[in-house]
Amino acid sequence: MGGRISLQTVVDPSLLFPFVLPELRLCRLLSFTPFILTIQFYFINLIQTIIMRTSSAFMNLVLAFFAGLSLMTLDVLAIPLEIRGSMDISGSNFTTRALFGSAQEEFVGFHGTNGANAQVYMARGNAAGGGIPVPPAFNGADAELGPGLYVSDDITVAQTFASGSAAGNANRGNRLNGANTPFVCVVTANDQNEWRNTVRKVWVPVNEIATLVGGRNDPGKLAAQERRMATIGGTRDNTVRFSILDKDRPTAPRNGNQMVLPAGVQSRFSIKICAPVSSTINRLLADLRSPSYPQFSYINLRTPWHIV
């Protein structure tokens, strides 16, 4: 043997690197493209042959390392685009986006709407660059936090608003493209780091929530919100506002919270997945692959999300 290291038992060089195994295993399950699998088969055999003919132990390790990364790349290419890019399979935020240097997304809540809007949101969200189409003046029950797209940490809240949106269309006779079918959508920040550290965010206290007065939102409380945003250099167009959802029951055990994404920041978020509100909460959460209130709560995220 002349000191040569034989790795004849190595079928997949990536086995030398257990820290990539969780992702590789899922990729194996999701790799259904025959063309990709054929390339992998010949690639593995080529690398194994080179390793067996190489006398340097160091070169063996280098080849095996790059072989593992190459196989992972091929696997990721075989994964559907809507799944690729937001996978977190090891339980430690080891994602394909993080691995290949792209921005990592972050789940930020649920939006309730109708099927017609859901189709528009998903078409834009799954397109290159993502983003959310700017909605009308407001998209919430009564725009207590000003204009923008309203999102909640509680899926039951989103379900309620989805049912209201669909029922409104049905009452108006609009039955095209699922307009009278309620849908719940998952809202994600396109870049976790940007969302947490760059986008301005404020928590609006109960006494500044702009409830309706005479058919319009209390202008004095909206002005108070703007003064609060100004203290961090923000405006109504570039600052995300948070508050509890039911100001009359601030200590309710299952109350939920809300936030509004103003038009100026909606390009930094996306809606890629929506599901019809036609099943149980647990099944809907499974379909959307997302957590919900109270385990997921904006109040508990004030520190990591830097909500002032």
Phi, psi and omega in degrees: 000336176061032178082001181290138177270121180262129177244044184296337181277352181281116176265319179236109183303336182293347179294342178287351186233083186298341182289347176257356184299318180304316181290320181297322181295318178293320178300322178300318181293327185268349182282100183246357184279115183302323181298315180296317180297324178296316178300317181298319182300310180290327180293317180299316180295322179295313181296320180297320179296317180296317180298318182294335181263001183259129183273343183276122178296322180297315180295325176302315181293318179298314179298317181296322180297309181291331175296317179299315179295320180295318178297321179296320179299315179298320179298316182296324178297336181273353182275138178305145185301325183289340177266318180297143173102338180231017182286139173222094193252344184267352183082005182229031178060027175274091187251162177296326178296316180295321182297317185263011171086005179273168180293141179265130179285163174218131177294132181236353176149190184244146175233127178265134183205195176250169186299326180294313178295321181301320179297319179294316180300313183292324178298316179288317184296327181268000175279167180302129179090340178064214183104164178240128177303132182296121181281181176298191186313318174208162181221070181199184183295308180213021173052049181295339181247020179091181184287151178144188179267123184269137184226146179232155175274356182246118183294332179292329176294315179297322177299318181298314180290327177297316180296321178295319179296314181294318180296323178298318177294320180297319180295330179273359179083011180272103182241015183275143173054036177075020184296337180256018176249124181286138179228147171247134183241149176268128179254130180232147170280134183293332183222109183302316182296316178296317180299315185284325191246348184243314182294130180286140183217137176227151174259123181270121179289165184304320185285359177245001178291123189273083176289167182287134176227114181062035177086001177218161182293141181305109184297328180294322180284326174296322178295322177296322177297319180293323176295322178296317179294325182296334181293341177247017178078019183257167177228175179297338184267343185234010183240130178274129181252139178239154171194168169292160186273322184245096184295340180277346179225063187294341181251015179301138185297330178229081188255320182079163181228168182226156169217159179235132177261107181289164185304327185291345181243000187294340177289346181268002181232164179214154170239108183252338184229130173225154179218143180291145179276077183224013181222181180292164179302313183297320180291321179295318177298321178295318179297322182272349179054050183219153174279175177210173180296141007268354178299321176254112185220133178300328179299319180285348182257007183299321180285305181295332179269359179056051175272119185278000000 
